[in-house]
Amino acid sequence: MPSNSLLQWSGARTAALDEIEEAHADVGGTEPGRRYATQQINRAYAVLLSSEFQGFGRDLYSECVDHVVAATPAHLQALLRAQFLWGQPFGRGNPQAGTIGSDFGRFGLPFWDEVYAVHAHNRRRRELLDELMVWRNAIAHNDFAPLGLGPDPALRLARVQSWRSALNGLCNGFDRVLRDHLTGVLGAAPWPP
């Protein structure tokens, strides 16, 4: 059984993402061809995808902290929790790969190396995460110059769907890496495999 965070990603967070994809189909139809009216929906979808992924990361981080803190003596729990929560992990900035690695690295593991070891596609998935974050920032700040695609580049549904697929794979990888690592550290699995 996965973490509660992964269950939430596969449940409510997926439902929210499905809603915006359904809105895209309602506005643009499902037939092949250019859909001019869907550009803003694609951009909103990308920003929502980033937001839901950040929420997953924050939930998973908190869930891991809860397991580690619960395994320590009561008189140290508040101190340990404060140390894990210092600097607002997953509460500042965007869920960029470097920030994610740093935040989860607080648990004492080379996070991205472990994620890469779980699945051969995770290196490419991380690249797609980085690409999503560039687009997310361009959309949120209305500054597309960093993309090098002109002042108003088109974002296609297929691209957002590829980012979503990559994040699905990363979420599963994160869940597995942290479960395995915390099992080694705590001597018991924080959630069943």
N, C-alpha and C positions, 0 to 999 in steps of 0.2 A: 504494500500500500504506500502511495507517495505521501509526501508532506501535505499538511493542510494548505500550504501555499500553492503547491502544484495542483491540488484539487480545486482551489479557488481559480487558478489560471485556466484550468480546463472547464470550469463551470461558469461562474458569473462573469469573469473577464472575457472568456470566449463569447458568451452571449452578447456582451456589449459590442464586441468587434463584429459579430455576425449582424447585429442591427444596422451598423453603418454600411456593411456590404450589401444588405438587403435594400437600404435606401439608395445605394448606387444603382442597383438593378431596377428599382422603381423609377428612377429618374432617367437612366440611360438605356434601359432595356437590356436584353440578353443576347441580341443579335450582333454579329460582327460589324465593325465599322467604327468610325471616330465618334466619340461622344463629347461634344463640346460642353454640355451642361454639367458634366460630372467632375470637372477639374477641381472645384472647391471641395467636393465630397472626397476626392482622392487625397487632397491635402489635409482635410479634417481627419480622415482615416489614419494617415501617417502620424499625426500628432496624438490621436487617441491611442494608437498602437504603442507609441513611446510611453505614454502615460500609464497604460495598463502594465507594460513591462516593468516600469519603475515601481509600480505598486506591488507586482510580484516579487521583485528583488527586495523591497522593504519588508514585505511579509515574511519572506524566507529568512532574511537576516534576523528579524525579531524572533522568529520561531527558533532559530539556532541559538540565539542569546538566551532565550528562556530555558532551553535544555542544558546549556553549559552552566548557567547560574543555578539552576535547580540541583545540579550535581556538586555544588560547593557548600562548605559549611555556612550555616545561616548567618553568622556574624560577618561573613565576607561578601554576601550576596549583593547588598546595595552598592558596595564599592566596585565590585566586578561589573555589575550592570552599568554603572555610571561610566566606567572605562570603555565598555563596548559601545555605549551610546554617545560618547564624546564626539563632537564634530558632526553630528547628525548624519550618520551613514544612510545613504539612499534618500536623504531629505534635502540635499543640496544639489543644485545643478541637474544635469541630465544623466540618464543611465548609460554613460559612455564606458567603453571597455576598461579604460585605465582606472576609473573611479570604482567600477565593480570589482576589479582585481584587488584594489587597495582595501575596499571595505571588507570583502570576504577574506582577504589575507590576514585580517585581524584574528582569525581563528587559527593562525599558525600553519598555513599551507600555501604552496605556490599555486594559487587558484587557477590561472589560465593554463598552466602546464597540465594540471590535473584534468581540466575540462577537455583539453585537446586529446588527452590519453583515453577519454571515455568513448569518443567517436571520431572517426577520421574526418567527418564533415564539419566539425566544430571550429576549425580554423577559418574556413570559408564563412561559416555562420557569424563568426565574430566580425569579419570584414563587412558582411551585410548589416550587422548592427551598427558599425561605424558609419556606413553609408546612410542608414536611416537617421542617425543623429545629425549628420550634416544637413540632410533635408529638413529634419524637424526644426533645427535652428534657423535655416533659411526661411521656412514658412512662418515660424513664430516671430521672427524679427523683420520679415518682409525684405530680406536682403539675399538675393540669389547670386550675387557676384562670386561667393566662394565656390559655387557649383561650376562656374565657368560656362554656363549654358545660356547666357543672355539674361535680360532683365525679368522675363516671365516664362521660365521653362515649364514644359508640360510634364506632369507626373501621371503615369499610367497605372491603372488598377493592378495590372500584372506585377508591376514592380512592388507595390505595397503588399500584395499577396506573397511575393517571394520573401520580403522582410518578415512577414508574419510566420511563414513556414520556418524560416531560420530561427526566429525567437522561440517557436514551439520546441525545436530541437535543443536550443540552449537551455530553456527552462528545465527540460528533462535532464540534461547534463548537469546543471547546477544542483538539482535535487539529489542526483546520485552521488556527485562528488562530495557534497556536504554531509549526506547520510554516512557515506563510507568513512570520511575523515572523522566525524564526531563519534562514530562507533569505535574507532581506534583510540580516540582521546578519552572518551567516557567509559569505554568498556561495555557499552550497550547501545543498540541502535536507537536513535532519537525518534525514528518512525520506521515501520517495517519495510522491507524491500518490495 
